[in-house]
């Protein structure tokens, strides 16, 4: 497998992480419309789920950065 194909696979992995974050964020936003404005516990739980998804994606992006560096330099 050439370097170009390896980097293409990494790019597809990046796009899949991005797609998951976008889909989950919009799903939570849609779900949040049914939460009452005075239900602070449900709002806090929703914010926690969104932040967990975002920070998990950040860790995945860091892993992809390490993978690209390894593919390019070794």
C-alpha positions as CSV (number, residue, x, y, z in Angstrom):
1,X,0.0,0.0,0.0
2,X,1.5,3.3,-1.0
3,X,1.7,6.4,1.2
4,X,-1.1,8.1,-0.7
5,X,-3.5,5.3,-0.1
6,X,-2.6,5.1,3.6
7,X,-3.2,8.9,4.0
8,X,-6.5,8.5,2.1
9,X,-7.6,5.9,4.6
10,X,-6.6,8.2,7.5
11,X,-8.6,11.0,5.7
12,X,-11.7,8.7,5.6
13,X,-11.3,7.9,9.3
14,X,-11.2,11.7,10.0
15,X,-14.3,12.2,7.9
16,X,-16.1,9.4,9.8
17,X,-15.2,11.0,13.2
18,X,-16.4,14.3,11.9
19,X,-19.7,12.8,10.7
20,X,-20.3,11.0,14.0
21,X,-19.8,14.3,15.9
22,X,-22.1,16.2,13.6
23,X,-24.9,13.6,13.7
24,X,-24.7,13.2,17.5
25,X,-24.7,16.9,18.1
26,X,-27.8,17.4,15.9
27,X,-29.5,14.5,17.5
28,X,-28.9,16.0,20.9
29,X,-30.1,19.4,19.7
30,X,-33.3,17.8,18.3
31,X,-33.8,15.9,21.6
32,X,-33.2,19.1,23.6
33,X,-36.2,20.8,22.0
34,X,-38.5,18.5,24.1
35,X,-36.7,19.4,27.4
36,X,-38.6,21.9,29.5
37,X,-36.9,25.2,30.0
38,X,-37.0,24.8,33.8
39,X,-35.5,21.2,33.8
40,X,-31.9,22.1,34.6
41,X,-31.0,18.5,35.3
42,X,-32.0,17.3,31.8
43,X,-30.2,20.3,30.3
44,X,-27.0,19.5,32.2
45,X,-27.2,15.9,31.2
46,X,-27.6,16.9,27.5
47,X,-24.7,19.2,27.7
48,X,-22.6,16.4,29.3
49,X,-23.4,14.1,26.5
50,X,-22.5,16.6,23.8
51,X,-19.2,17.5,25.6
52,X,-18.4,13.7,25.9
53,X,-18.8,13.3,22.2
54,X,-16.7,16.3,21.4
55,X,-13.9,15.4,23.7
56,X,-13.9,11.8,22.5
57,X,-13.6,13.1,18.9
58,X,-10.6,15.2,20.0
59,X,-8.9,12.2,21.4
60,X,-9.6,10.4,18.1
61,X,-8.2,13.3,16.2
62,X,-5.0,13.2,18.2
63,X,-4.7,9.5,17.5
64,X,-5.1,10.2,13.8
65,X,-2.4,12.9,14.0
66,X,0.0,10.3,15.5
67,X,-1.0,7.8,12.9
68,X,-0.3,10.3,10.1
69,X,3.1,11.2,11.6
70,X,4.0,7.5,11.8
71,X,2.9,6.8,8.3
72,X,4.8,9.7,6.8
73,X,8.0,9.5,8.8
74,X,8.5,5.7,9.3
